[in-house]
Amino acid sequence: MKVSFEYGQGLMTAELPDSTDIFIPGETVPDPPYIPEDQLVEKTLESIRNPMGMEPLSELAHKGSKVTIIFPDRVKGGEQPTSHRKISIKLILEELYAAGVEKKDILLICSNGLHRKNTEAEIKGVLGAELFNEFWYTHQIINHDSEDYDHLVDLGTTDRGDPVIMNKYVYDSDVAILIGHTQGNPYGGYSGGYKHCATGITHWRSIASHHVPEVMHRKDFTPVSGKSLMRTKFDEIGQHMEKCMGKKFFCCDAVLDTKSRQIEINSGYAAVMQPKSWQTADKRTYVPWAEKKYDVMVFGMPQFFHYGEGMGTNPIMMMQALSAQVIRHKRIMSDNCVIICASICNGYFHEELWPYLPKMYEMFQHDQMNTLPDMNRYGEYFATNEEYIRQYRYCNAFHPFHGFSMISCGHIAEMNTSAIYICGAQEPGYARGMGLKTRATIEEALEDAKKKYVGPNPNILALPLTFKTAAVHLMMKDDVYEGKGNEDCGCAGHMHHHG
């Protein structure tokens, strides 16, 4: 059968055996139904007015209240006119105004964390023209700046000893509202809830307590789950913020489908709301589908996805993307699984976005750097580089520590596969420099893998659209995923496996 995979700006087509299985999120197994567009306002408002575990905004806010509304950057959550951000923020503003809050006392903060600050055009894309025009020109929309020490507050550490340094505007506000998305995420199960504040409005030292090998290379991290140490740390950091602030975050999270449409809206105190939203999200995200384990996983990467232009060509970001697939799909991969990936791998680093990655790549090639974790001891060296920090603050570049969270992740693909082939690389040396094998075509890679790793009749899984859709976490067909959401809702079950 012919299957086409993402590749650079276009596609690479491969002739695969007829026994190949294909999975496309939202199509192969349909998502739970999304809320019809004409009901979105009503359902979102109903959720905002009936928050779980805390008072509604009509009681939390009044004339004179200072309010921060924290929304995620363009890496998350859709930009359609009916996107969760656009609908929920407008409704929340109406509730705040009705409670007597004055417009001048509201600040919208993009929770970019260590991601690059969003540009004016990008913020307009995620908020829509109406909200943008209302708040941008009065300087009431800002990006979080994790290096602006005048507007950060050090809250010491959690009981576990993880540093908590957070945005001071949020800390000082009377009401802090988190707009989140409950969408499958290889880093700790789901975006939204406490993950949003623990990563989006903190400092690299906070993030260095969880986006590092000692947390990410644990058995509880791969395959992804809501019970990993990383997830536990998000919750602890978020709750430590609440304890120090003397207030709960008011969360408004949407469970999203493959096309970023709202399946369910949940609002309130994250400790109570998160488990409830995860129960619905689990139905869309943890998909019990595979009837056998796969020896070969085939997919392709475009040049532009999640983190930006060049992600699919830049060797370090490429490793992160390969690992994300392993974290999501480890449950259905055989122990000797091989990945075959189409990537144009053309040497385009996009240094405006990632100024430090060429240097990181270069260092990895020398001085007894044998595996990616050997790089980890340089985290602080990169994270404190003044020039990289200035580029993060003033040039819309990623923060240098972000590269280390990527490297920690990048090693996971190697840990869990017997080989990884990059097909169609224009500059194959970059792929080889990351320990990947290179072949001209997917067919050639498959022949080589059969000879060396998987035998003549491997089970093959093709994932043709894996980076252009909101991905799922695949499971064996008879697995029951009863994650943290169930446990916390008092409907405890356990994972069980057959076969």
C-alpha positions as CSV (number, residue, x, y, z in Angstrom):
1,M,0.0,0.0,0.0
2,K,1.1,3.6,-0.7
3,V,1.2,5.9,2.4
4,S,2.2,9.5,2.5
5,F,4.1,11.0,5.4
6,E,4.9,14.6,6.3
7,Y,8.3,15.7,5.0
8,G,9.7,19.3,5.0
9,Q,7.1,21.5,3.3
10,G,5.5,18.5,1.6
11,L,5.1,14.7,1.7
12,M,7.2,11.6,1.2
13,T,5.3,8.6,-0.2
14,A,6.3,5.1,0.7
15,E,5.2,1.6,-0.5
16,L,4.6,-0.4,2.6
17,P,3.4,-4.0,3.1
18,D,-0.4,-4.5,2.9
19,S,-0.4,-5.7,6.4
20,T,0.7,-2.3,7.7
21,D,-1.8,-0.7,10.2
22,I,-2.5,3.0,10.0
23,F,-3.6,5.2,12.8
24,I,-4.9,8.8,12.3
25,P,-6.0,10.6,15.5
26,G,-9.7,11.5,15.5
27,E,-10.3,9.4,12.4
28,T,-9.2,5.8,13.0
29,V,-11.0,6.0,16.4
30,P,-13.5,8.9,16.6
31,D,-13.1,11.4,19.4
32,P,-15.9,11.8,21.9
33,P,-18.4,14.3,20.5
34,Y,-17.5,18.0,20.8
35,I,-19.9,20.7,22.0
36,P,-21.8,22.2,19.0
37,E,-20.7,25.7,18.2
38,D,-24.1,27.2,19.0
39,Q,-23.9,25.8,22.6
40,L,-20.3,26.8,23.4
41,V,-21.1,30.1,25.0
42,E,-23.9,28.6,27.1
43,K,-21.8,25.6,28.3
44,T,-18.7,27.7,29.0
45,L,-20.7,30.2,31.0
46,E,-22.4,27.5,32.9
47,S,-19.0,26.1,33.9
48,I,-17.6,29.5,34.9
49,R,-20.6,30.3,37.0
50,N,-20.5,26.9,38.8
51,P,-16.8,26.3,39.6
52,M,-15.8,23.2,41.5
53,G,-14.3,23.5,44.9
54,M,-14.3,27.4,45.1
55,E,-16.5,30.5,44.9
56,P,-17.6,31.9,41.6
57,L,-16.0,35.1,40.1
58,S,-19.1,37.1,41.2
59,E,-18.0,36.5,44.8
60,L,-14.2,36.5,44.3
61,A,-14.0,39.8,42.5
62,H,-15.4,43.3,43.3
63,K,-14.7,46.9,42.5
64,G,-11.0,47.5,43.2
65,S,-9.9,43.9,42.6
66,K,-6.8,43.5,40.6
67,V,-7.2,40.5,38.2
68,T,-4.7,38.6,36.1
69,I,-5.9,36.3,33.3
70,I,-3.2,33.9,32.2
71,F,-3.5,32.2,28.8
72,P,-1.2,29.7,27.0
73,D,0.9,30.6,24.0
74,R,0.4,29.5,20.5
75,V,2.0,26.1,21.1
76,K,-1.4,25.1,22.7
77,G,-5.1,25.1,22.0
78,G,-6.2,26.2,18.5
79,E,-6.9,29.6,17.0
80,Q,-10.3,29.2,15.4
81,P,-12.9,31.9,16.1
82,T,-14.6,29.5,18.6
83,S,-11.4,28.5,20.4
84,H,-11.5,28.1,24.2
85,R,-9.3,31.1,24.8
86,K,-11.5,33.5,22.7
87,I,-14.8,32.3,24.2
88,S,-13.9,31.9,27.8
89,I,-11.9,35.1,28.2
90,K,-14.7,37.2,26.8
91,L,-17.3,35.6,29.2
92,I,-14.9,35.9,32.2
93,L,-14.5,39.6,31.4
94,E,-18.3,40.0,31.4
95,E,-18.5,38.3,34.8
96,L,-15.7,40.5,36.2
97,Y,-17.3,43.7,34.9
98,A,-20.6,42.7,36.4
99,A,-18.9,42.2,39.7
100,G,-17.6,45.7,39.6
101,V,-14.0,45.1,38.4
102,E,-12.7,48.0,36.4
103,K,-11.0,47.4,33.0
104,K,-7.9,49.2,34.1
105,D,-7.3,46.6,36.9
106,I,-7.1,43.6,34.5
107,L,-3.9,42.3,33.0
108,L,-3.7,39.5,30.4
109,I,-0.5,37.4,30.6
110,C,0.7,35.0,28.0
111,S,2.1,32.0,29.9
112,N,4.9,31.3,27.5
113,G,7.3,30.1,30.3
114,L,10.6,29.3,28.7
115,H,9.0,29.3,25.2
116,R,9.7,32.3,23.2
117,K,7.6,35.4,23.9
118,N,4.7,35.5,21.4
119,T,4.9,38.3,18.8
120,E,2.1,40.9,18.5
121,A,0.7,39.0,15.5
122,E,0.7,35.6,17.4
123,I,-1.0,37.1,20.4
124,K,-3.6,38.5,18.0
125,G,-4.0,35.0,16.5
126,V,-4.6,33.3,19.9
127,L,-6.9,36.0,21.4
128,G,-8.7,37.3,18.3
129,A,-8.9,40.9,17.1
130,E,-11.6,42.0,19.5
131,L,-9.8,41.1,22.8
132,F,-6.5,42.1,21.3
133,N,-7.7,45.6,20.3
134,E,-9.4,46.1,23.7
135,F,-6.2,45.4,25.7
136,W,-3.1,45.6,23.6
137,Y,-2.9,49.3,23.1
138,T,-3.3,50.1,26.8
139,H,-0.4,47.7,27.5
140,Q,-2.6,45.2,29.3
141,I,-1.4,42.2,27.4
142,I,2.1,41.0,28.3
143,N,4.3,37.9,27.9
144,H,5.6,36.2,31.0
145,D,9.3,37.1,31.3
146,S,11.1,34.5,33.4
147,E,14.2,36.7,33.5
148,D,12.5,39.9,34.6
149,Y,13.6,39.8,38.3
150,D,11.6,43.0,39.1
151,H,8.4,41.1,38.3
152,L,9.2,37.6,39.8
153,V,8.8,36.5,43.4
154,D,10.8,33.8,45.1
155,L,8.5,31.5,47.2
156,G,11.2,29.2,48.5
157,T,10.7,25.6,47.9
158,T,8.0,22.9,48.0
159,D,8.2,20.3,50.8
160,R,10.2,18.1,48.3
161,G,12.7,21.0,47.9
162,D,11.8,22.2,44.4
163,P,12.3,25.9,43.9
164,V,9.2,28.0,43.2
165,I,9.8,31.4,41.5
166,M,6.7,32.8,40.0
167,N,5.3,35.8,38.1
168,K,4.8,38.7,40.5
169,Y,1.8,40.2,38.7
170,V,0.0,37.0,39.3
171,Y,1.2,36.7,42.9
172,D,0.1,40.3,43.6
173,S,-3.3,40.1,42.0
174,D,-6.5,39.6,44.0
175,V,-7.9,37.1,41.5
176,A,-5.7,34.9,39.2
177,I,-7.5,33.1,36.4
178,L,-5.8,30.3,34.4
179,I,-7.2,29.5,31.0
180,G,-6.1,26.0,30.2
181,H,-6.5,23.1,27.8
182,T,-6.8,19.5,28.9
183,Q,-5.0,18.0,25.9
184,G,-2.7,15.0,25.8
185,N,0.8,16.0,26.5
186,P,3.9,13.7,26.7
187,Y,5.2,15.8,29.5
188,G,3.1,14.6,32.5
189,G,-0.1,13.5,30.8
190,Y,-2.1,16.7,30.2
191,S,-1.7,20.4,29.6
192,G,-3.9,22.7,31.8
193,G,-4.5,22.6,35.5
194,Y,-1.4,22.9,37.7
195,K,0.9,22.1,34.7
196,H,-0.1,25.5,33.3
197,C,1.1,27.6,36.3
198,A,4.0,25.3,37.1
199,T,5.6,25.7,33.7
200,G,4.0,28.8,32.1
201,I,4.6,31.5,34.7
202,T,7.8,30.3,36.5
203,H,11.6,30.5,36.2
204,W,14.1,28.1,34.7
205,R,15.2,26.9,38.1
206,S,11.6,25.8,38.9
207,I,11.5,24.0,35.5
208,A,14.9,22.5,36.1
209,S,13.3,20.5,39.0
210,H,11.2,18.5,36.6
211,H,12.3,18.8,33.0
212,V,15.5,16.9,33.6
213,P,16.8,13.4,33.2
214,E,16.4,12.3,36.8
215,V,12.6,12.9,36.4
216,M,12.2,12.2,32.7
217,H,14.2,9.0,32.4
218,R,12.2,7.3,35.2
219,K,10.0,4.3,34.4
220,D,6.9,6.3,35.4
221,F,7.5,8.8,32.6
222,T,7.4,6.5,29.6
223,P,4.7,5.6,28.7
224,V,3.0,8.8,29.6
225,S,0.7,8.8,32.6
226,G,-1.0,11.1,35.0
227,K,0.9,9.5,37.9
228,S,4.5,10.3,37.0
229,L,6.8,12.2,39.3
230,M,6.8,15.0,36.8
231,R,3.0,15.4,37.2
232,T,3.2,15.1,41.0
233,K,5.8,17.9,41.0
234,F,3.5,20.1,38.8
235,D,0.7,19.7,41.3
236,E,3.0,20.4,44.3
237,I,4.5,23.5,42.7
238,G,1.0,24.9,41.8
239,Q,-0.3,24.2,45.3
240,H,2.8,25.8,46.9
241,M,2.0,28.9,44.8
242,E,-1.6,28.9,46.1
243,K,-0.4,28.5,49.7
244,C,2.0,31.4,49.4
245,M,-0.4,33.6,47.6
246,G,-3.2,32.9,50.0
247,K,-5.6,32.3,47.1
248,K,-6.6,29.5,44.8
249,F,-6.2,29.9,41.0
250,F,-9.5,30.1,39.3
251,C,-9.0,27.6,36.4
252,C,-11.1,27.3,33.3
253,D,-10.0,24.3,31.3
254,A,-11.4,22.8,28.1
255,V,-11.0,19.2,27.2
256,L,-10.1,19.4,23.5
257,D,-10.5,17.1,20.5
258,T,-8.2,16.4,17.6
259,K,-9.1,19.7,15.9
260,S,-8.9,21.7,19.2
261,R,-12.7,21.8,19.6
262,Q,-14.1,21.8,23.1
263,I,-15.5,18.4,24.3
264,E,-16.1,19.6,27.9
265,I,-15.4,22.8,30.0
266,N,-14.4,22.5,33.6
267,S,-13.8,25.4,36.0
268,G,-12.7,25.9,39.6
269,Y,-10.0,24.8,42.0
270,A,-7.5,22.7,40.2
271,A,-7.1,20.1,42.9
272,V,-10.8,19.3,42.5
273,M,-11.3,20.2,38.8
274,Q,-8.3,18.4,37.3
275,P,-9.3,14.8,38.2
276,K,-12.8,15.5,36.8
277,S,-11.5,16.9,33.5
278,W,-9.0,14.1,33.2
279,Q,-11.8,11.5,33.3
280,T,-13.3,12.9,30.1
281,A,-9.9,13.6,28.6
282,D,-8.8,10.0,29.2
283,K,-11.6,8.8,26.9
284,R,-10.2,10.9,24.0
285,T,-6.5,10.6,24.8
286,Y,-5.7,7.0,26.0
287,V,-7.0,5.0,23.1
288,P,-7.2,1.2,23.5
289,W,-6.8,0.1,19.9
290,A,-3.8,-2.1,19.1
291,E,-4.3,-5.8,18.7
292,K,-0.6,-6.5,18.6
293,K,2.7,-4.8,19.5
294,Y,4.5,-3.1,16.7
295,D,8.1,-3.7,15.7
296,V,8.3,-0.8,13.3
297,M,6.7,2.7,13.7
298,V,6.7,4.9,10.6
299,F,6.0,8.6,10.5
300,G,7.3,11.8,9.1
301,M,8.0,15.3,10.4
302,P,7.2,18.6,8.7
303,Q,9.7,21.4,9.0
304,F,7.3,23.6,11.0
305,F,5.3,22.3,14.0
306,H,4.6,22.7,17.7
307,Y,7.6,24.9,18.7
308,G,8.1,26.6,15.4
309,E,9.7,26.8,12.0
310,G,12.7,24.5,11.9
311,M,11.6,22.1,14.6
312,G,11.6,19.2,12.1
313,T,15.0,20.0,10.7
314,N,16.9,21.0,13.8
315,P,18.7,17.9,15.2
316,I,18.0,18.5,18.9
317,M,14.3,19.4,18.4
318,M,14.1,16.5,16.0
319,M,15.2,14.1,18.8
320,Q,12.5,15.6,21.1
321,A,9.8,15.0,18.5
322,L,11.0,11.4,18.0
323,S,10.9,10.8,21.8
324,A,7.4,12.4,22.1
325,Q,6.1,9.6,19.9
326,V,7.8,7.0,22.1
327,I,6.4,8.5,25.3
328,R,2.9,8.5,23.8
329,H,3.0,5.0,22.2
330,K,5.4,2.9,24.3
331,R,2.5,0.7,25.4
332,I,2.1,-0.7,21.9
333,M,5.8,-0.9,20.9
334,S,7.7,-4.2,21.0
335,D,10.9,-4.3,23.0
336,N,13.0,-4.2,19.9
337,C,10.9,-1.5,18.1
338,V,12.5,0.5,15.3
339,I,11.4,4.0,14.3
340,I,11.5,5.1,10.6
341,C,11.0,8.8,10.2
342,A,11.0,11.0,7.1
343,S,12.7,14.3,7.8
344,I,14.2,16.8,5.4
345,C,17.0,17.4,8.0
346,N,18.5,20.1,5.9
347,G,20.8,21.8,8.5
348,Y,18.3,24.6,9.1
349,F,18.7,25.4,12.8
350,H,16.6,28.6,12.8
351,E,19.0,30.4,15.2
352,E,16.7,33.3,15.7
353,L,14.4,31.0,17.6
354,W,17.0,28.7,19.1
355,P,20.2,30.8,19.3
356,Y,22.0,28.2,21.5
357,L,21.2,25.0,19.7
358,P,24.1,25.0,17.1
359,K,26.5,25.4,20.0
360,M,24.8,22.6,21.9
361,Y,24.9,20.3,18.9
362,E,28.5,21.2,18.4
363,M,29.4,20.4,22.0
364,F,27.6,17.1,21.9
365,Q,30.0,16.0,19.1
366,H,33.1,16.3,21.3
367,D,34.7,15.7,24.7
368,Q,33.4,12.2,25.4
369,M,29.7,13.1,25.0
370,N,28.4,9.7,24.3
371,T,24.7,10.0,25.1
372,L,22.5,13.1,25.4
373,P,22.4,13.0,29.3
374,D,26.2,13.7,29.2
375,M,25.2,17.2,28.2
376,N,23.0,17.8,31.2
377,R,25.7,19.1,33.4
378,Y,25.9,22.2,31.1
379,G,22.3,23.2,31.8
380,E,23.2,26.1,34.1
381,Y,26.0,27.2,31.8
382,F,23.6,27.8,29.0
383,A,20.7,29.0,31.2
384,T,22.8,31.9,32.6
385,N,24.4,33.0,29.3
386,E,23.6,36.7,29.2
387,E,23.4,36.9,25.4
388,Y,21.0,34.0,25.1
389,I,18.9,35.5,27.9
390,R,18.7,38.9,26.1
391,Q,17.6,37.1,23.0
392,Y,14.8,35.4,25.0
393,R,13.8,38.7,26.6
394,Y,13.9,41.0,23.5
395,C,14.1,38.9,20.3
396,N,11.4,36.2,20.7
397,A,13.9,33.4,21.1
398,F,13.4,30.3,23.3
399,H,15.0,30.5,26.7
400,P,18.4,28.6,26.7
401,F,17.2,26.1,29.4
402,H,14.4,25.0,27.1
403,G,17.1,23.2,25.1
404,F,17.9,21.1,28.1
405,S,14.4,20.0,28.7
406,M,14.4,19.0,25.0
407,I,17.7,17.1,25.4
408,S,16.4,15.2,28.5
409,C,13.4,14.2,26.4
410,G,15.5,13.5,23.3
411,H,17.3,10.6,25.0
412,I,14.0,8.7,25.6
413,A,13.8,7.6,21.9
414,E,17.2,6.0,22.2
415,M,16.4,4.3,25.5
416,N,13.3,2.6,24.0
417,T,14.2,1.6,20.4
418,S,16.7,-0.7,18.8
419,A,17.3,1.8,16.0
420,I,16.0,5.0,14.5
421,Y,16.2,5.8,10.8
422,I,15.9,9.2,9.3
423,C,14.9,9.1,5.6
424,G,15.4,11.7,3.0
425,A,17.8,13.9,5.0
426,Q,19.5,16.5,2.9
427,E,22.3,16.9,5.5
428,P,22.4,13.4,6.9
429,G,25.4,14.1,9.0
430,Y,23.2,16.1,11.5
431,A,21.1,13.0,12.0
432,R,24.1,10.7,12.4
433,G,25.6,13.2,14.9
434,M,22.5,12.5,17.1
435,G,23.1,8.7,16.8
436,L,20.4,8.2,14.1
437,K,20.8,6.0,11.1
438,T,20.2,7.5,7.6
439,R,18.7,6.1,4.4
440,A,17.4,7.8,1.3
441,T,13.9,6.2,1.5
442,I,11.5,4.6,3.9
443,E,11.6,1.4,1.9
444,E,15.4,1.1,2.2
445,A,15.2,1.8,5.9
446,L,12.6,-0.9,6.3
447,E,14.7,-3.5,4.4
448,D,17.7,-2.7,6.6
449,A,15.6,-3.0,9.8
450,K,14.2,-6.4,8.7
451,K,17.7,-7.7,8.1
452,K,19.1,-6.4,11.4
453,Y,16.4,-5.9,14.0
454,V,12.9,-7.0,13.3
455,G,13.0,-10.1,11.1
456,P,11.2,-10.6,7.7
457,N,7.6,-10.0,8.8
458,P,7.5,-7.2,11.3
459,N,4.2,-5.6,12.6
460,I,4.3,-2.1,11.1
461,L,2.3,0.9,12.3
462,A,2.1,4.0,10.1
463,L,1.3,7.4,11.7
464,P,0.8,9.7,8.8
465,L,-0.5,12.9,10.5
466,T,1.1,12.6,13.9
467,F,2.5,16.1,14.2
468,K,-0.3,18.0,12.6
469,T,-3.1,16.8,14.8
470,A,-3.6,16.8,18.6
471,A,-2.1,13.4,19.2
472,V,-3.4,10.5,21.3
473,H,-1.7,8.0,23.5
474,L,-2.2,4.5,22.0
475,M,-2.8,1.4,24.1
476,M,-3.4,-2.3,23.6
477,K,-7.0,-3.0,22.8
478,D,-7.8,-4.8,26.1
479,D,-6.0,-2.3,28.3
480,V,-8.1,-0.3,30.7
481,Y,-6.5,3.1,31.4
482,E,-7.7,4.1,34.8
483,G,-5.5,7.0,35.6
484,K,-5.2,9.6,38.3
485,G,-8.5,11.1,37.4
486,N,-10.5,8.0,38.3
487,E,-8.5,7.5,41.5
488,D,-9.1,11.1,42.8
489,C,-12.8,10.9,41.9
490,G,-13.3,7.9,44.1
491,C,-13.9,5.6,41.3
492,A,-10.6,3.9,41.7
493,G,-9.6,1.1,39.4
494,H,-6.3,-0.3,38.3
495,M,-4.4,-0.9,35.1
496,H,-4.7,-4.5,33.9
497,H,-3.1,-6.1,31.0
498,H,-3.8,-9.3,29.1
499,G,-2.2,-11.1,26.2
